[in-house]
Amino acid sequence: MKSRDLIKKRILIVGANGLLGQRIIAFYQAQENVELLGCSIEEKPTFENTPYINCDITVREEIKNTIFNFYPDIVINAAAYTNVDLCESERATAWKINVKGVENIVEACRSLDAKIIHFSTDYIFNGNNGPYDENVKPDPVGYYGRTKLASENVLKIGAVTYAVLRTNVLYGIANSRPDYVRWVINSLRSKQQIRIVTDQVGNPTFVEDLVTAVNKVIVSDQYDVYNIAGKEFINRYEFALQIADMFNLDKKLITPIVTEELKQPAKRPLKGGLIITKAINQLGYNPHSIIEALEIIKKQLSL
């Protein structure tokens, strides 16, 4: 074994208590050559067997001290304010977390020459003519998308080594608030009628695929902007029907509607989704199909 293989990579996961953060923690817990630290705004972690610190990324000194004390090789930022509608009414909070928080992380990482992996979204595009590749000029239609685009720009001008992984409709199982899949399952199991839009299209991202992509960036040392999402472009209604089929639930409870009927505060990019060719070619990214992912989730939920 080469001596460099014995050196542990120090990885700090910011936003470790969310769906993505938890799954990244679980992945790296199984790796021998990694030293992990999770941090999040909550007082306690949602996981076990990994060191954790309570830290608010919007407080410059807090995140700076966390980063300086741990001295990471890589910071994975899975923290974000993702409630698309509340972003419209709570703009100061959304900007503070999604942009100022990233500025604080970048400032600390620049001092230590630590690399950053950050997550973005297809909501940075207007949704008029998706799916989008990495070279399309962003044009967000809502405040959430504007903050995520601004966070990408913070990294671009930050004089740090970074990767931005853009994704959409993230789903999977963790000890966190229900994702889209669990929401559909829970609603249909309790015989609730649910209304799902037919005019929002994307390629939903299985969280385990996104975690694999994170590791591929780290292992290959290819820090760039990558679209990381699923293979299949599908509207939310069709996705809900596939979930109902997999879990033997009543599809008659799912009513197709269009986005306009929901009268949501934030405008949605309708024809979205991300072209993943670059990640396939450069990282060897190979996501599960929706059916394969749902089968994995079914097994996870039955444990």
Secondary structure as UniProt FT lines:
FT   HELIX           3..6
FT   STRAND          9..14
FT   TURN            15..17
FT   HELIX           19..29
FT   TURN            32..33
FT   STRAND          34..40
FT   STRAND          52..54
FT   TURN            57..58
FT   HELIX           60..70
FT   STRAND          74..77
FT   HELIX           84..89
FT   HELIX           91..95
FT   HELIX           96..100
FT   HELIX           101..112
FT   STRAND          115..121
FT   HELIX           122..124
FT   TURN            134..135
FT   HELIX           143..156
FT   TURN            157..159
FT   STRAND          162..167
FT   STRAND          170..171
FT   HELIX           180..189
FT   TURN            190..191
FT   STRAND          194..197
FT   STRAND          201..202
FT   STRAND          205..206
FT   HELIX           207..220
FT   STRAND          225..227
FT   STRAND          234..235
FT   HELIX           236..246
FT   TURN            247..248
FT   HELIX           251..253
FT   STRAND          254..257
FT   HELIX           259..262
FT   HELIX           277..283
FT   HELIX           290..302
//
